[in-house]
């Protein structure tokens, strides 16, 4: 798997905070990055909020 540029930064922030927002343009790897942490993550597109993945 490709090591993402922001993986270490997100991991560090998750150690300090209960949630981290990952924002960026369409198809830049936000969901792929979120899936690497095996936790719950939320996908917000336009004005709807959906939950994808297991809730822990």
TAJOBEL-V910837 format. One record per residue. SS is DSSP state (alpha for helix, beta for strand, coil for the rest). NEAR is the number of other C-alpha atoms within 10 Angstrom. D_LAST is the distance of its C-alpha to the last C-alpha in Angstrom with 1 decimal. Layout:
BEGIN
SS;NEAR;D_LAST
SS;NEAR;D_LAST
END
This chain:
BEGIN
coil;3;24.5
coil;4;25.7
coil;8;24.6
coil;11;23.8
coil;9;25.6
coil;12;22.8
alpha;13;20.2
alpha;11;21.5
alpha;9;21.7
alpha;18;18.1
alpha;14;16.9
alpha;11;19.3
alpha;13;18.2
alpha;13;14.5
alpha;9;16.0
alpha;10;17.9
coil;9;15.8
coil;7;12.4
coil;12;12.9
coil;13;15.5
coil;11;17.5
coil;13;19.0
coil;11;22.1
coil;9;25.0
coil;7;27.3
coil;8;26.7
coil;8;26.0
coil;10;25.7
coil;14;22.5
alpha;16;19.8
alpha;15;17.5
alpha;11;18.5
alpha;16;17.7
alpha;20;14.2
alpha;14;13.5
coil;11;14.8
coil;13;11.9
coil;11;9.4
coil;12;6.5
coil;14;6.3
beta;20;10.0
beta;14;12.5
beta;15;16.0
beta;11;18.8
beta;9;22.2
coil;6;25.3
coil;5;24.6
beta;7;21.7
beta;10;18.0
beta;9;15.8
beta;11;12.1
beta;13;11.9
coil;13;9.4
coil;9;6.3
coil;10;3.8
coil;7;0.0
END
